[in-house]
């Protein structure tokens, strides 16, 4: 299964963290892009199907990440 949006989201969050004190506005933009990716994944959530690409475990991880990085 392809989880490339997770990799991209983590790269964006890392970029945002590195920029946070130097360029706060661009840091927020990078983090917002990551949040958009995680929110997109949540639209595919299927909590009842364990074999779904976005099953209950992946859904929990995406919700956790969103909760951490909303600013």
Beta strands, then each sheet from edge to edge (+ up, - down):
end
